[in-house]
């Protein structure tokens, strides 16, 4: 359980393997007050080649023109279905509303402000067809801030396939999500097995869903190509509703607990994996504390709440090295901690480690 095992498979030449043109992919697009983005989002799906697409737009009781825009898109193309919620259900439940209507063999959850890249669905279906045990396929998402989306890479250079439990073990080791969301495609049969998104979470339900899938199926990543375009803007859910580190930590704790209450609990190493995940979350909370001391942020960071979270999540938190690091800073206080050479060196190491983790995510997707 200490190393993430994987096997990389070079994608076969196009002349030797082609995607089934009959493969049906359902793309569920929940929207709340994103009418201005809907035409581009839906258009990126309808433009997909090599597969049959179905677009399920779920208007989650928007107060803008989302419903009218969605109806107009459906009127212009019978591949578009509109679900109109009479009340706001929230982002996770809204996806489930669309999932109930989806009829495809594969399912994608696409935010109304995001886009699929050309050929992304055909590339994913090709992996599913090659590896019947794979239940989740994802790839690299391009994050962009401009009004116009950047050009995407569309040639896959290879595939990486993990045993589902190995992929889940890596999520437990790091404690973080590695999938933005629009780049993920799931077999509908796997959703039927593990169930829809868990609405006990408001923002981490996607992470929990990917982990639940990995508990019963293998996971694959498409290398070399960009599978989706994720728009960053001031009104996006990822920038606002899910922000706040303590809230994020609490959401992820619920996600891991839900996984091991469900399919993950049947794995041979379920207890060890669950403990590893909770330890990772506690470690992150404690690190946030001593980082606040090193950066003179103790006046704005909720130190006591982080500590309480760490102890609630992992009762043996006092035995961690990170607890001792925090205690050393507490003894010195917030005024002296930033000038201690060893603490400064730790901050440098922390920054280099985070940079290395980011590069690893870019290159390997985990």
C-alpha positions as a Python dict, from the first residue, in 0.01 Angstrom:
ca = {
    (1, 'X'): (0, 0, 0),
    (2, 'X'): (302, 232, -2),
    (3, 'X'): (335, 269, -379),
    (4, 'X'): (80, 341, -646),
    (5, 'X'): (106, 53, -891),
    (6, 'X'): (3, 116, -1249),
    (7, 'X'): (63, -11, -1597),
    (8, 'X'): (94, 222, -1891),
    (9, 'X'): (-52, 102, -2219),
    (10, 'X'): (36, 273, -2545),
    (11, 'X'): (-278, 356, -2739),
    (12, 'X'): (-308, 140, -3054),
    (13, 'X'): (-284, 313, -3391),
    (14, 'X'): (-613, 439, -3525),
    (15, 'X'): (-598, 194, -3813),
    (16, 'X'): (-598, -97, -3568),
    (17, 'X'): (-877, 13, -3337),
    (18, 'X'): (-1167, 247, -3385),
    (19, 'X'): (-1437, 372, -3150),
    (20, 'X'): (-1784, 223, -3185),
    (21, 'X'): (-2006, 480, -3353),
    (22, 'X'): (-2298, 326, -3164),
    (23, 'X'): (-2156, 407, -2819),
    (24, 'X'): (-2406, 632, -2643),
    (25, 'X'): (-2276, 886, -2391),
    (26, 'X'): (-2507, 1086, -2166),
    (27, 'X'): (-2371, 1423, -2053),
    (28, 'X'): (-2558, 1570, -1755),
    (29, 'X'): (-2529, 1948, -1726),
    (30, 'X'): (-2672, 2093, -1403),
    (31, 'X'): (-2715, 2469, -1425),
    (32, 'X'): (-2806, 2737, -1178),
    (33, 'X'): (-2801, 3090, -1317),
    (34, 'X'): (-2549, 2998, -1586),
    (35, 'X'): (-2769, 3065, -1887),
    (36, 'X'): (-2494, 3272, -2048),
    (37, 'X'): (-2261, 2971, -2055),
    (38, 'X'): (-2509, 2702, -2159),
    (39, 'X'): (-2486, 2738, -2540),
    (40, 'X'): (-2110, 2686, -2533),
    (41, 'X'): (-2125, 2399, -2284),
    (42, 'X'): (-2401, 2214, -2466),
    (43, 'X'): (-2240, 2294, -2800),
    (44, 'X'): (-1913, 2130, -2693),
    (45, 'X'): (-2108, 1809, -2635),
    (46, 'X'): (-2317, 1818, -2952),
    (47, 'X'): (-1997, 1868, -3154),
    (48, 'X'): (-1844, 1541, -3027),
    (49, 'X'): (-1765, 1298, -3308),
    (50, 'X'): (-1741, 919, -3305),
    (51, 'X'): (-2012, 865, -3043),
    (52, 'X'): (-2383, 918, -3002),
    (53, 'X'): (-2448, 1188, -2743),
    (54, 'X'): (-2739, 1271, -2520),
    (55, 'X'): (-2739, 1599, -2328),
    (56, 'X'): (-2949, 1624, -2012),
    (57, 'X'): (-2967, 1985, -1895),
    (58, 'X'): (-3097, 2018, -1539),
    (59, 'X'): (-3215, 2368, -1459),
    (60, 'X'): (-3196, 2384, -1080),
    (61, 'X'): (-3463, 2651, -1039),
    (62, 'X'): (-3250, 2929, -1186),
    (63, 'X'): (-3352, 3292, -1152),
    (64, 'X'): (-3183, 3401, -1475),
    (65, 'X'): (-3268, 3291, -1831),
    (66, 'X'): (-3119, 2941, -1795),
    (67, 'X'): (-3453, 2767, -1839),
    (68, 'X'): (-3540, 2961, -2153),
    (69, 'X'): (-3193, 2905, -2298),
    (70, 'X'): (-3213, 2532, -2225),
    (71, 'X'): (-3556, 2505, -2385),
    (72, 'X'): (-3432, 2682, -2696),
    (73, 'X'): (-3133, 2445, -2720),
    (74, 'X'): (-3366, 2145, -2686),
    (75, 'X'): (-3600, 2287, -2951),
    (76, 'X'): (-3307, 2313, -3191),
    (77, 'X'): (-3165, 1963, -3131),
    (78, 'X'): (-3356, 1655, -3018),
    (79, 'X'): (-3043, 1520, -2851),
    (80, 'X'): (-3098, 1777, -2574),
    (81, 'X'): (-3335, 1697, -2287),
    (82, 'X'): (-3432, 1956, -2025),
    (83, 'X'): (-3517, 1873, -1664),
    (84, 'X'): (-3676, 2164, -1477),
    (85, 'X'): (-3652, 2147, -1100),
    (86, 'X'): (-3937, 2330, -921),
    (87, 'X'): (-3700, 2407, -631),
    (88, 'X'): (-3323, 2436, -597),
    (89, 'X'): (-3181, 2094, -513),
    (90, 'X'): (-2813, 2188, -499),
    (91, 'X'): (-2530, 2078, -731),
    (92, 'X'): (-2504, 1713, -618),
    (93, 'X'): (-2876, 1639, -615),
    (94, 'X'): (-2921, 1823, -945),
    (95, 'X'): (-2673, 1583, -1108),
    (96, 'X'): (-2871, 1290, -968),
    (97, 'X'): (-3187, 1440, -1119),
    (98, 'X'): (-3017, 1426, -1458),
    (99, 'X'): (-2867, 1083, -1397),
    (100, 'X'): (-3218, 943, -1354),
    (101, 'X'): (-3299, 1057, -1708),
    (102, 'X'): (-2972, 947, -1868),
    (103, 'X'): (-2993, 652, -2108),
    (104, 'X'): (-2631, 629, -2223),
    (105, 'X'): (-2384, 350, -2168),
    (106, 'X'): (-2145, 609, -2024),
    (107, 'X'): (-2211, 921, -1819),
    (108, 'X'): (-2033, 1257, -1782),
    (109, 'X'): (-2110, 1534, -1536),
    (110, 'X'): (-2035, 1869, -1702),
    (111, 'X'): (-2078, 2202, -1526),
    (112, 'X'): (-2264, 2457, -1735),
    (113, 'X'): (-1959, 2684, -1747),
    (114, 'X'): (-1718, 2406, -1856),
    (115, 'X'): (-1652, 2247, -2195),
    (116, 'X'): (-1557, 1913, -2341),
    (117, 'X'): (-1262, 1913, -2577),
    (118, 'X'): (-1297, 1784, -2935),
    (119, 'X'): (-1295, 1404, -2941),
    (120, 'X'): (-1284, 1362, -2564),
    (121, 'X'): (-1578, 1120, -2546),
    (122, 'X'): (-1453, 901, -2831),
    (123, 'X'): (-1112, 881, -2664),
    (124, 'X'): (-1272, 772, -2338),
    (125, 'X'): (-1500, 514, -2501),
    (126, 'X'): (-1199, 363, -2675),
    (127, 'X'): (-1037, 300, -2337),
    (128, 'X'): (-1357, 148, -2197),
    (129, 'X'): (-1385, -82, -2497),
    (130, 'X'): (-1024, -195, -2460),
    (131, 'X'): (-1047, -256, -2083),
    (132, 'X'): (-1387, -396, -1978),
    (133, 'X'): (-1291, -381, -1608),
    (134, 'X'): (-1238, -3, -1620),
    (135, 'X'): (-1529, 188, -1470),
    (136, 'X'): (-1383, 541, -1469),
    (137, 'X'): (-1178, 717, -1736),
    (138, 'X'): (-1039, 1067, -1692),
    (139, 'X'): (-767, 1287, -1837),
    (140, 'X'): (-608, 1626, -1804),
    (141, 'X'): (-840, 1927, -1760),
    (142, 'X'): (-722, 2268, -1880),
    (143, 'X'): (-812, 2544, -1635),
    (144, 'X'): (-862, 2882, -1799),
    (145, 'X'): (-964, 3233, -1693),
    (146, 'X'): (-1018, 3411, -2025),
    (147, 'X'): (-1347, 3460, -2207),
    (148, 'X'): (-1223, 3247, -2493),
    (149, 'X'): (-1117, 2889, -2413),
    (150, 'X'): (-763, 2788, -2513),
    (151, 'X'): (-681, 2532, -2780),
    (152, 'X'): (-670, 2177, -2649),
    (153, 'X'): (-442, 1884, -2722),
    (154, 'X'): (-648, 1614, -2893),
    (155, 'X'): (-401, 1332, -2959),
    (156, 'X'): (-374, 1065, -2690),
    (157, 'X'): (-20, 937, -2645),
    (158, 'X'): (-109, 650, -2413),
    (159, 'X'): (-329, 520, -2135),
    (160, 'X'): (-254, 450, -1770),
    (161, 'X'): (-465, 185, -1600),
    (162, 'X'): (-476, 126, -1226),
    (163, 'X'): (-641, -144, -1022),
    (164, 'X'): (-927, 41, -856),
    (165, 'X'): (-813, -37, -502),
    (166, 'X'): (-462, 93, -579),
    (167, 'X'): (-605, 418, -713),
    (168, 'X'): (-827, 452, -406),
    (169, 'X'): (-531, 383, -179),
    (170, 'X'): (-351, 679, -334),
    (171, 'X'): (-649, 903, -265),
    (172, 'X'): (-640, 786, 96),
    (173, 'X'): (-267, 852, 120),
    (174, 'X'): (-297, 1211, -5),
    (175, 'X'): (-645, 1289, 127),
    (176, 'X'): (-725, 1504, -177),
    (177, 'X'): (-922, 1481, -498),
    (178, 'X'): (-734, 1460, -828),
    (179, 'X'): (-1025, 1499, -1071),
    (180, 'X'): (-1179, 1839, -1148),
    (181, 'X'): (-1499, 1668, -1278),
    (182, 'X'): (-1572, 1746, -1646),
    (183, 'X'): (-1286, 1520, -1759),
    (184, 'X'): (-1437, 1212, -1590),
    (185, 'X'): (-1648, 951, -1771),
    (186, 'X'): (-1816, 665, -1580),
    (187, 'X'): (-1985, 349, -1700),
    (188, 'X'): (-2358, 375, -1638),
    (189, 'X'): (-2356, 12, -1521),
    (190, 'X'): (-2113, 110, -1244),
    (191, 'X'): (-2340, 394, -1132),
    (192, 'X'): (-2621, 138, -1124),
    (193, 'X'): (-2404, -77, -896),
    (194, 'X'): (-2273, 186, -654),
    (195, 'X'): (-2558, 435, -666),
    (196, 'X'): (-2588, 807, -747),
    (197, 'X'): (-2394, 1091, -587),
    (198, 'X'): (-2419, 1110, -208),
    (199, 'X'): (-2601, 1432, -115),
    (200, 'X'): (-2468, 1434, 241),
    (201, 'X'): (-2193, 1644, 86),
    (202, 'X'): (-2254, 1965, -102),
    (203, 'X'): (-1914, 2008, -267),
    (204, 'X'): (-1714, 1684, -227),
    (205, 'X'): (-1979, 1451, -370),
    (206, 'X'): (-1785, 1422, -695),
    (207, 'X'): (-1470, 1310, -511),
    (208, 'X'): (-1671, 1055, -315),
    (209, 'X'): (-1831, 926, -636),
    (210, 'X'): (-1494, 868, -806),
    (211, 'X'): (-1366, 682, -501),
    (212, 'X'): (-1683, 473, -477),
    (213, 'X'): (-1642, 375, -842),
    (214, 'X'): (-1276, 279, -782),
    (215, 'X'): (-1387, 46, -502),
    (216, 'X'): (-1562, -178, -756),
    (217, 'X'): (-1384, -108, -1088),
    (218, 'X'): (-1047, -16, -1236),
    (219, 'X'): (-952, 342, -1321),
    (220, 'X'): (-782, 470, -1636),
    (221, 'X'): (-630, 799, -1745),
    (222, 'X'): (-581, 925, -2099),
    (223, 'X'): (-230, 1063, -2149),
    (224, 'X'): (-126, 1341, -2381),
    (225, 'X'): (-470, 1480, -2464),
    (226, 'X'): (-675, 1743, -2280),
    (227, 'X'): (-1014, 1596, -2194),
    (228, 'X'): (-1201, 1905, -2072),
    (229, 'X'): (-1180, 2280, -2027),
    (230, 'X'): (-1260, 2409, -1678),
    (231, 'X'): (-1354, 2774, -1659),
    (232, 'X'): (-1231, 2973, -1359),
    (233, 'X'): (-1428, 3289, -1287),
    (234, 'X'): (-1542, 3491, -987),
    (235, 'X'): (-1891, 3337, -979),
    (236, 'X'): (-1788, 2972, -1014),
    (237, 'X'): (-1885, 2723, -745),
    (238, 'X'): (-1525, 2608, -704),
    (239, 'X'): (-1416, 2962, -626),
    (240, 'X'): (-1694, 3049, -384),
    (241, 'X'): (-1917, 2784, -227),
    (242, 'X'): (-1649, 2522, -180),
    (243, 'X'): (-1378, 2761, -64),
    (244, 'X'): (-1249, 2769, 292),
    (245, 'X'): (-999, 2508, 398),
    (246, 'X'): (-1180, 2396, 709),
    (247, 'X'): (-1505, 2346, 518),
    (248, 'X'): (-1312, 2156, 251),
    (249, 'X'): (-1149, 1931, 512),
    (250, 'X'): (-1485, 1853, 671),
    (251, 'X'): (-1639, 1774, 333),
    (252, 'X'): (-1356, 1539, 244),
    (253, 'X'): (-1389, 1362, 579),
    (254, 'X'): (-1755, 1294, 505),
    (255, 'X'): (-1654, 1174, 157),
    (256, 'X'): (-1405, 918, 290),
    (257, 'X'): (-1646, 804, 560),
    (258, 'X'): (-1920, 757, 299),
    (259, 'X'): (-1692, 553, 73),
    (260, 'X'): (-1602, 310, 349),
    (261, 'X'): (-1959, 290, 472),
    (262, 'X'): (-2040, 177, 119),
    (263, 'X'): (-1848, -27, -141),
    (264, 'X'): (-1508, 65, 1),
    (265, 'X'): (-1595, -114, 323),
    (266, 'X'): (-1592, -446, 140),
    (267, 'X'): (-1228, -416, 37),
    (268, 'X'): (-975, -641, 209),
    (269, 'X'): (-780, -342, 344),
    (270, 'X'): (-1078, -119, 413),
    (271, 'X'): (-990, -47, 776),
    (272, 'X'): (-629, 46, 698),
    (273, 'X'): (-729, 262, 401),
    (274, 'X'): (-994, 448, 598),
    (275, 'X'): (-749, 513, 882),
    (276, 'X'): (-488, 631, 632),
    (277, 'X'): (-735, 880, 482),
    (278, 'X'): (-833, 1020, 821),
    (279, 'X'): (-467, 1050, 918),
    (280, 'X'): (-396, 1243, 597),
    (281, 'X'): (-677, 1488, 671),
    (282, 'X'): (-560, 1538, 1031),
    (283, 'X'): (-205, 1595, 909),
    (284, 'X'): (-327, 1858, 663),
    (285, 'X'): (-520, 2037, 939),
    (286, 'X'): (-216, 2044, 1169),
    (287, 'X'): (7, 2162, 887),
    (288, 'X'): (-234, 2450, 826),
    (289, 'X'): (-182, 2545, 1191),
    (290, 'X'): (196, 2564, 1194),
    (291, 'X'): (198, 2720, 849),
    (292, 'X'): (-10, 2999, 1004),
    (293, 'X'): (258, 3045, 1272),
    (294, 'X'): (536, 3055, 1015),
    (295, 'X'): (354, 3313, 799),
    (296, 'X'): (215, 3532, 1079),
    (297, 'X'): (-141, 3425, 999),
    (298, 'X'): (-249, 3308, 1343),
    (299, 'X'): (-480, 3606, 1374),
    (300, 'X'): (-684, 3505, 1070),
    (301, 'X'): (-660, 3125, 1061),
    (302, 'X'): (-895, 2919, 1289),
    (303, 'X'): (-614, 2740, 1473),
    (304, 'X'): (-829, 2593, 1750),
    (305, 'X'): (-1082, 2462, 1499),
    (306, 'X'): (-809, 2298, 1294),
    (307, 'X'): (-674, 2127, 1606),
    (308, 'X'): (-1021, 2013, 1708),
    (309, 'X'): (-1079, 1876, 1358),
    (310, 'X'): (-749, 1685, 1367),
    (311, 'X'): (-833, 1521, 1701),
    (312, 'X'): (-1190, 1438, 1596),
    (313, 'X'): (-1072, 1290, 1269),
    (314, 'X'): (-769, 1100, 1393),
    (315, 'X'): (-770, 1051, 1774),
    (316, 'X'): (-399, 958, 1767),
    (317, 'X'): (-313, 1299, 1616),
    (318, 'X'): (-95, 1388, 1917),
    (319, 'X'): (144, 1112, 1809),
    (320, 'X'): (207, 1268, 1468),
    (321, 'X'): (523, 1460, 1381),
    (322, 'X'): (300, 1745, 1272),
    (323, 'X'): (161, 1775, 1624),
    (324, 'X'): (514, 1815, 1760),
    (325, 'X'): (590, 2075, 1495),
    (326, 'X'): (283, 2271, 1599),
    (327, 'X'): (371, 2244, 1968),
    (328, 'X'): (721, 2379, 1900),
    (329, 'X'): (573, 2686, 1736),
    (330, 'X'): (317, 2733, 2010),
    (331, 'X'): (594, 2743, 2269),
    (332, 'X'): (772, 3021, 2080),
    (333, 'X'): (458, 3205, 1980),
    (334, 'X'): (354, 3375, 1654),
    (335, 'X'): (606, 3659, 1689),
    (336, 'X'): (921, 3445, 1698),
    (337, 'X'): (816, 3145, 1490),
    (338, 'X'): (867, 3314, 1149),
    (339, 'X'): (1233, 3395, 1226),
    (340, 'X'): (1344, 3050, 1345),
    (341, 'X'): (1578, 2911, 1075),
    (342, 'X'): (1450, 2553, 1097),
    (343, 'X'): (1089, 2673, 1066),
    (344, 'X'): (1183, 2888, 767),
    (345, 'X'): (1355, 2587, 609),
    (346, 'X'): (1038, 2386, 659),
    (347, 'X'): (838, 2652, 475),
    (348, 'X'): (1081, 2630, 184),
    (349, 'X'): (1053, 2250, 183),
    (350, 'X'): (675, 2273, 201),
    (351, 'X'): (666, 2501, -102),
    (352, 'X'): (897, 2274, -301),
    (353, 'X'): (692, 1969, -202),
    (354, 'X'): (368, 2134, -311),
    (355, 'X'): (525, 2232, -643),
    (356, 'X'): (641, 1873, -693),
    (357, 'X'): (294, 1740, -612),
    (358, 'X'): (141, 1979, -864),
    (359, 'X'): (384, 1869, -1135),
    (360, 'X'): (305, 1507, -1051),
    (361, 'X'): (-66, 1579, -1095),
    (362, 'X'): (-4, 1747, -1429),
    (363, 'X'): (211, 1458, -1553),
    (364, 'X'): (42, 1157, -1394),
    (365, 'X'): (-302, 1276, -1288),
    (366, 'X'): (-275, 1158, -926),
}
